[in-house]
Structures are given as C-alpha cells and as structure tokens.
Amino acid sequence: MSAIQQHPTLTAEKLSVHPPKRLLFGPGPTQVHPRVYEVMAQPVVGHLDPYFFEISQANQRMLRHVFGTENEWTFVISATGSGGMETAITNFVEPGMKVAVFANGFFCDRMSEMARRNGAEVVRFEKPWGEAFDDTEAAEFIHREKPRVVMYVTAETSTGVYQRGEAICQAAHEVGALVIADCVTSLGAMPVHIDKTDIDIAYSCTQKGLSCPPGLSPVTVSPRAAEWLQARKSANRSWYFDIKLISDYLLVSHRYHHTASATLFYALHEGLSLIEEEGLAHRWERHRQAHCEFVKGIGDLGLTMLVPEEYRIWNLNTPRVPEGVDDAKVRAALLNDHGIEIAGGFGPLAGKVFRIGVMGPLATRDHVQDFLSKFADALRAAGYKS
C-alpha cells in the first residue's frame, strides 16, 4: 500500500505556501510593516548566541520607552498575549489569595478564570459589555473588598472600551494590593504610562499596536512587584512562565531556559525601531486622528458607535450593526470582494457590533477612507439602506 493510500490526507501534488494578500482591519493580528517582514528573513541565531542577547537588550530598552517605565524587569515572554496574562497571574496570584477583577468584557473573564485556576478567591465588579468604571466606584469596590491583587484591562478588545487606571492603582496601593493591567490592545497605539499610572505588572502582545507578527508578549514588572515576587514562599505552579527563571535567562546569567525565536525577536526589534523613528507621541496622535476619521465616516454612513466617546479605544472601533443587517454577510463581502478582514462581536455582543482595528501601517487617513468606501459597499450588498 502506498503512503498516500495509508494517509488519505496526503495528495500527490505538493502543497506550496501562497497565502492570500489581506488588509488586516480586524482586532488582531494587524498589518505588518514590510520592513518587519524583511528582517524576519535574516539568518537565525541560537537562543544563547551573544547576538541574540544584543537584540534582546535593545528590545528591552525600546519596550521601556513604549511602556512608559523605567522597570528593570521589562522583557518579552515567548508566548502570545494570553501567555503574558498567564505569566502575570501565575507569578503574582497564590492559592487562597483574594483577587479583585474589573469585569466588563471577554478578557476580564479570561483573567478571572486564570486566577481561579491558580487557587484565588476571585471577586468581580461587573458591568455590561461596552461600559467602563468611573473613578469613585472603582475606588469604593477596592476599599470594600481589600484584595491582595487587582486586575483590569486597559483596552478591552471584545468591546472597544478604554479603562483609565489611575484611581484603580491608587486605591489598590492604599489597601496594600498589587495591580495587574492588560495592555494587549493599547501598547504602541495609545498612551500606556506604566510608571505615571503606578501599575505594578503589565503585559501586552506583538500583533496589535506594535504591528508585528504574533508570538511574543512584552511584560513589565515594577520594583514593588519584583520585591514581592522575590519574597514569595510558595512555588510557582508554572515552570515555563516563572518570571524569576525568565529574567535570569534574559537579564542575568543567560543560562538556557527555553528556545526563544530569534526571528520573532528580530521582528519586534524592527517594529520598535519604526516606533522610535516616527516618535511615540506622533504615533499616538496618528492613531487618534485615524480613529476620529473613522468615527466621522461611520456617522456619515448612518451608523453609531457602541462606546461613548470618552471611553473609546483609538485603534479598535466597535460600530453597531444596523438593524436588519447580517454582520456575517458584511464581513464575508469585505473578505471575498476586497481581501479585507474585520471581526464581529461575540458573547453578549454577537451580531450587534463590528470590531474594526485601525492600527500600525493602516492608521492613516487614506487607508481609513478606502476602508470606509468598501465597507459601505459591503453594507449595501447585505441590504443596508442608509
């Protein structure tokens, strides 16, 4: 019997890799700059090679700037944003510990589940998806519960809601708690002032605001949190995500911990270099202007936004699906007719919103105008009459 007969999934014709060209206007992954692709074609070096650590150290320096921090423990985890979330939680949440979560979206729920799996007593301040927490109610919740750890999402990808963190961090530190902040969608596209906000632990990803391929999760840890971790008595349940081991590998001894991808480190280096060349403040402003252009265009089409203006994420927009329109048909038309990817809502927002990312290379007036024109065509094809 031939190999093909033994394995029906094999075919006589060799498969070649020719992915379709897409414009990634979804919540992530987002468009990758051509220069990032170019550096990914450079020769691979080993994860213990001196050149690898040169690249790693340069990434650490540039990440401190983008995070808005001077934290020594600022580096990347070899994992996606969910791996960064797990890193933060498994290192700073112990069994029996009370953990407070500001819950108003999918990724707050994921935080809660990870904390429960680490044995925490999870208390949640819940709001409907699409709403944010004001300073007074956030502080009251923390002072009432007196948790050991407080967790919130700065930019909730499932809803388009931006959450300010100053009052959360102040109240948390008044009761002696550490603060974990999810910066997965905000980093690189909106201000993330880790030190100014007084966040203790933050994590992000490479495939959203940093406009790189997925696969790495930037993490930063404050001196306060690092001191707490060094004094921790119980063993971390995760070996792979143990920050003490990873920091020793990347920052101190360079002893083998895991086989990090040199290619992804090159990509991040080029993505961060592009941010430095543009200027971080200019990059934020470019994303803000693109967001304003998008919202204006959405209004011109007769659509409304889910989130009130003061709580909107600049780089992840959630316009409401018009009455009587099937959002899946709109998304399919964009993909099939124009090679444009966007996402729909899920959970309580399934079928009710579009999730449209305007990030990185696509955060320009011309790209937004081109998208809006094609979006209007797709809406009309799905039966929308403005």
SULURPE-V31720 format. One record per residue. RES is the residue in one small letter. PHI is phi in degrees with one decimal (none if undefined). OMEGA is omega in whole degrees, -180 to 180 (NA if undefined). Layout:
<<RES/PHI/OMEGA> <RES/PHI/OMEGA>>
//
This chain:
<<m/none/-178> <s/-74.2/179> <a/-62.2/-180> <i/-68.0/178> <q/-67.1/179> <q/-68.7/-176> <h/-123.8/-175> <p/-59.5/-178> <t/-76.2/178> <l/-80.5/176> <t/-124.1/-180> <a/-69.4/-178> <e/-85.5/-179> <k/-69.3/178> <l/-80.7/174> <s/-111.1/-176> <v/-95.1/178> <h/-138.4/-178> <p/-65.3/178> <p/-68.7/175> <k/-78.3/-179> <r/-126.7/164> <l/-102.9/-171> <l/-90.9/176> <f/-100.1/177> <g/-86.9/180> <p/-77.9/180> <g/139.6/4> <p/-68.8/-179> <t/-113.4/-175> <q/-59.5/180> <v/-100.8/-180> <h/-66.3/180> <p/-54.7/179> <r/-64.7/178> <v/-67.4/176> <y/-60.1/-178> <e/-62.3/-178> <v/-70.8/178> <m/-70.2/177> <a/-89.2/179> <q/-74.5/-177> <p/-58.4/176> <v/-76.4/169> <v/-111.5/-179> <g/-72.8/-178> <h/-75.1/174> <l/-116.5/-180> <d/-71.2/178> <p/-54.3/-179> <y/-67.3/177> <f/-58.3/-179> <f/-72.8/172> <e/-62.8/178> <i/-62.9/-179> <s/-60.4/-180> <q/-65.7/177> <a/-64.8/177> <n/-62.0/180> <q/-61.3/-180> <r/-61.9/-178> <m/-69.8/177> <l/-66.2/176> <r/-57.7/180> <h/-64.3/-177> <v/-68.6/177> <f/-70.9/-175> <g/73.8/-176> <t/-146.9/171> <e/-110.0/-177> <n/-57.2/176> <e/-63.3/179> <w/-81.8/176> <t/-134.0/-175> <f/-160.0/-179> <v/-114.6/173> <i/-96.0/178> <s/-78.1/-178> <a/-172.6/175> <t/-78.8/-178> <g/-58.6/177> <s/-65.4/174> <g/-68.0/175> <g/-64.3/176> <m/-59.8/-180> <e/-64.2/177> <t/-60.1/-179> <a/-59.9/-173> <i/-75.2/-176> <t/-68.4/179> <n/-83.7/-171> <f/-116.9/177> <v/-120.9/179> <e/-111.1/178> <p/-56.2/179> <g/85.4/-178> <m/-75.3/175> <k/-83.2/-178> <v/-124.5/180> <a/-101.3/-179> <v/-123.9/171> <f/-86.1/-167> <a/-111.9/178> <n/-147.7/180> <g/179.4/-174> <f/-62.8/-173> <f/-78.2/169> <c/-65.4/177> <d/-65.7/178> <r/-65.4/174> <m/-55.5/-178> <s/-60.1/-179> <e/-64.0/179> <m/-64.1/179> <a/-64.1/177> <r/-60.4/-180> <r/-65.8/175> <n/-92.1/174> <g/87.1/-177> <a/-78.7/167> <e/-90.6/-174> <v/-94.8/172> <v/-115.8/-172> <r/-123.8/169> <f/-100.1/-171> <e/-103.4/173> <k/-135.7/177> <p/-59.5/177> <w/-60.2/-179> <g/110.7/179> <e/-107.7/178> <a/-115.0/-179> <f/-103.2/177> <d/-84.5/-172> <d/-61.9/-175> <t/-65.7/-178> <e/-68.2/177> <a/-64.9/180> <a/-65.5/180> <e/-62.8/179> <f/-60.9/-178> <i/-67.8/-180> <h/-66.4/179> <r/-72.7/-174> <e/-85.2/-179> <k/48.4/-179> <p/-78.5/174> <r/-91.3/178> <v/-135.8/176> <v/-119.5/-178> <m/-129.4/176> <y/-151.6/180> <v/-108.5/-178> <t/-70.3/-178> <a/-139.4/-173> <e/-79.5/-174> <t/-63.6/-177> <s/-77.5/-173> <t/-128.5/-174> <g/85.8/-177> <v/-93.9/172> <y/-97.3/-178> <q/-116.4/174> <r/-68.6/-174> <g/-118.5/-174> <e/-60.1/-178> <a/-67.6/178> <i/-62.2/-178> <c/-66.7/-180> <q/-61.1/-179> <a/-64.9/180> <a/-61.5/-178> <h/-71.8/176> <e/-65.8/178> <v/-101.5/176> <g/81.2/-178> <a/-97.9/170> <l/-90.3/-180> <v/-116.5/173> <i/-108.3/-179> <a/-121.1/174> <d/-84.8/179> <c/-115.8/-173> <v/-58.9/-176> <t/-92.2/-174> <s/-82.4/-171> <l/-60.7/177> <g/94.1/-179> <a/-122.4/178> <m/-133.9/178> <p/-59.4/174> <v/-126.7/-175> <h/-95.9/-175> <i/-60.6/-177> <d/-70.0/-180> <k/-63.7/179> <t/-76.3/180> <d/75.1/175> <i/-78.3/-178> <d/-88.1/-178> <i/-135.4/177> <a/-137.4/177> <y/-141.7/180> <s/-148.0/177> <c/-147.2/-178> <t/-100.0/-169> <q/-98.7/178> <k/-118.1/-176> <g/-63.5/179> <l/-87.0/173> <s/57.5/176> <c/-120.9/175> <p/-66.1/176> <p/-70.3/174> <g/137.7/177> <l/-128.9/178> <s/-128.7/174> <p/-63.5/-180> <v/-135.0/173> <t/-135.9/-174> <v/-132.6/-179> <s/-72.1/175> <p/-56.7/178> <r/-60.3/-179> <a/-71.2/178> <a/-62.6/178> <e/-64.0/177> <w/-60.8/-177> <l/-67.3/179> <q/-63.3/-179> <a/-90.4/-178> <r/-60.1/-177> <k/-90.7/-177> <s/-78.7/180> <a/-74.1/174> <n/-64.2/180> <r/-69.9/179> <s/-106.7/173> <w/-79.8/-174> <y/-63.0/-176> <f/-97.4/180> <d/-71.6/-176> <i/-62.3/180> <k/-63.3/178> <l/-70.8/-178> <i/-67.5/180> <s/-65.8/176> <d/-63.8/180> <y/-63.8/-173> <l/-85.0/-171> <l/-110.1/-169> <v/-117.0/-170> <s/-83.5/-173> <h/60.9/174> <r/-72.1/-177> <y/-56.6/171> <h/-118.7/176> <h/-154.1/-180> <t/-90.1/180> <a/-72.7/-178> <s/-84.6/176> <a/-59.5/-178> <t/-59.4/179> <l/-69.7/176> <f/-66.2/174> <y/-59.7/-178> <a/-59.5/179> <l/-62.8/179> <h/-58.3/-178> <e/-70.4/178> <g/-62.1/178> <l/-69.5/177> <s/-63.4/177> <l/-61.5/178> <i/-65.9/179> <e/-62.3/-179> <e/-65.2/180> <e/-72.9/-173> <g/95.2/-173> <l/-60.3/-180> <a/-63.5/177> <h/-65.3/179> <r/-64.8/177> <w/-57.8/-178> <e/-64.6/177> <r/-60.9/179> <h/-67.4/179> <r/-64.6/180> <q/-65.7/178> <a/-62.7/177> <h/-61.3/-180> <c/-62.3/178> <e/-63.1/179> <f/-63.8/-177> <v/-62.3/178> <k/-60.5/180> <g/-64.1/177> <i/-62.5/177> <g/-64.0/178> <d/-63.1/178> <l/-82.5/180> <g/89.8/178> <l/-94.7/178> <t/-121.4/179> <m/-92.4/178> <l/-67.9/-169> <v/-98.0/175> <p/-58.4/-171> <e/-53.1/-174> <e/-71.4/-178> <y/-114.9/-177> <r/-83.6/169> <i/-74.4/-179> <w/-67.8/-169> <n/-102.9/177> <l/-140.1/-172> <n/-104.0/-180> <t/-128.9/172> <p/-71.1/179> <r/-73.5/174> <v/-72.8/-179> <p/-62.2/179> <e/-57.0/177> <g/82.9/-179> <v/-104.4/176> <d/-87.0/-176> <d/-63.1/180> <a/-64.6/178> <k/-67.0/178> <v/-65.1/-179> <r/-64.9/179> <a/-66.4/179> <a/-64.3/178> <l/-62.2/-178> <l/-70.8/-174> <n/-74.6/-175> <d/-91.1/-172> <h/-129.1/-178> <g/66.8/-179> <i/-107.1/178> <e/-104.1/166> <i/-130.1/-179> <a/-124.0/174> <g/-99.6/175> <g/-78.8/175> <f/-146.1/-174> <g/61.7/-180> <p/-62.7/-178> <l/-101.4/180> <a/-59.0/180> <g/75.4/-175> <k/-107.0/-180> <v/-137.7/163> <f/-97.8/173> <r/-112.4/-171> <i/-123.8/179> <g/-89.6/173> <v/-125.1/-170> <m/-135.5/172> <g/55.8/-178> <p/-59.8/-178> <l/-88.4/-179> <a/-84.8/177> <t/-136.1/-180> <r/-60.3/-178> <d/-62.9/180> <h/-65.3/180> <v/-65.0/179> <q/-63.0/178> <d/-63.8/178> <f/-61.4/-176> <l/-60.8/178> <s/-62.6/-180> <k/-72.9/176> <f/-63.5/178> <a/-61.8/178> <d/-61.2/-178> <a/-66.6/178> <l/-63.4/179> <r/-64.0/179> <a/-64.5/179> <a/-91.0/175> <g/99.8/-178> <y/-77.4/176> <k/-123.4/-177> <s/-74.7/NA>>
//
